[in-house]
Amino acid sequence: MKTQAGFKAKQKLNFDLLSDSDLKTIEAYSARRMKRFLGRSFLGIIRSTFLIGPDGKLEHIWDSVKVKGHVGEVLTEASKKGPRSGGVVSAFF
């Protein structure tokens, strides 16, 4: 997507950003649920992070993430697992 390419360039990211416009991955991870804002209910995407092991299995899930301090939590948990070739997916906002 054009907006992602611009964001990636501006932030000088060295990894690809993914888009899930058909919501298949978001729904597979149960990251799309009912939310409430200003007394109104709506279907929205829950900010979540998933730590995925080198074998492709989920090792840890953070649900309803708050941004402050979250990166540290993820890095701490990932470091407990030792060297790895898996990854962290935190793209659901």
C-alpha positions as CSV (number, residue, x, y, z in Angstrom):
1,M,0.0,0.0,0.0
2,K,1.2,3.5,-0.8
3,T,0.7,4.8,2.7
4,Q,2.6,2.0,4.2
5,A,5.5,2.5,1.8
6,G,5.6,6.2,2.8
7,F,5.5,5.4,6.5
8,K,8.3,2.7,6.1
9,A,10.5,5.2,4.3
10,K,9.9,8.1,6.8
11,Q,10.6,5.9,9.8
12,K,13.6,4.1,8.1
13,L,12.2,0.7,8.9
14,N,14.3,-2.3,7.8
15,F,11.3,-4.7,7.6
16,D,8.2,-5.1,5.5
17,L,4.8,-3.8,6.7
18,L,1.8,-6.1,5.9
19,S,-1.7,-5.2,5.1
20,D,-4.8,-7.4,5.8
21,S,-7.5,-5.6,3.8
22,D,-9.6,-8.7,3.6
23,L,-9.4,-9.3,7.4
24,K,-8.5,-13.0,7.1
25,T,-5.5,-12.9,9.4
26,I,-7.1,-10.5,11.8
27,E,-10.1,-12.8,12.2
28,A,-7.9,-15.9,12.4
29,Y,-6.1,-14.3,15.4
30,S,-9.5,-13.2,16.9
31,A,-8.3,-9.6,16.9
32,R,-11.6,-8.2,15.5
33,R,-14.3,-7.9,18.2
34,M,-17.0,-5.6,19.5
35,K,-15.6,-2.4,21.0
36,R,-17.3,0.6,22.8
37,F,-16.4,4.2,22.4
38,L,-18.5,7.2,23.5
39,G,-21.4,4.9,24.4
40,R,-21.5,3.4,20.9
41,S,-20.7,-0.3,20.1
42,F,-19.0,-1.3,16.9
43,L,-16.9,-4.0,15.4
44,G,-13.3,-3.0,15.6
45,I,-9.7,-4.3,15.7
46,I,-8.2,-5.0,19.1
47,R,-4.6,-3.9,19.6
48,S,-2.8,-7.2,20.1
49,T,0.7,-8.6,19.9
50,F,1.6,-12.2,19.1
51,L,5.0,-13.7,19.8
52,I,5.6,-16.5,17.2
53,G,8.3,-19.1,17.6
54,P,10.7,-20.4,15.0
55,D,8.4,-23.4,14.5
56,G,5.5,-21.0,13.6
57,K,3.6,-21.7,16.9
58,L,2.2,-19.0,19.1
59,E,4.4,-18.6,22.3
60,H,2.7,-15.6,23.9
61,I,-0.3,-13.4,23.3
62,W,-0.8,-9.8,24.6
63,D,-4.5,-8.9,24.3
64,S,-5.9,-5.3,24.5
65,V,-2.4,-3.8,24.5
66,K,-1.6,-0.4,26.0
67,V,1.3,1.2,24.1
68,K,3.2,2.6,27.2
69,G,5.7,0.0,28.3
70,H,4.6,-2.7,25.9
71,V,7.7,-2.9,23.8
72,G,9.7,-3.6,27.0
73,E,7.3,-6.4,27.9
74,V,7.6,-8.0,24.5
75,L,11.4,-7.7,24.5
76,T,11.6,-9.2,27.9
77,E,9.4,-12.2,27.0
78,A,11.3,-12.7,23.7
79,S,14.7,-12.7,25.4
80,K,13.5,-15.5,27.7
81,K,13.2,-17.7,24.6
82,G,16.8,-17.2,23.6
83,P,18.1,-16.8,20.0
84,R,15.4,-17.3,17.5
85,S,14.4,-17.0,13.9
86,G,10.7,-16.5,14.7
87,G,9.1,-13.1,15.1
88,V,6.7,-10.8,16.7
89,V,3.5,-9.7,15.0
90,S,2.0,-6.5,16.3
91,A,0.1,-5.1,13.5
92,F,-3.5,-5.1,14.6
93,F,-4.7,-1.7,15.5
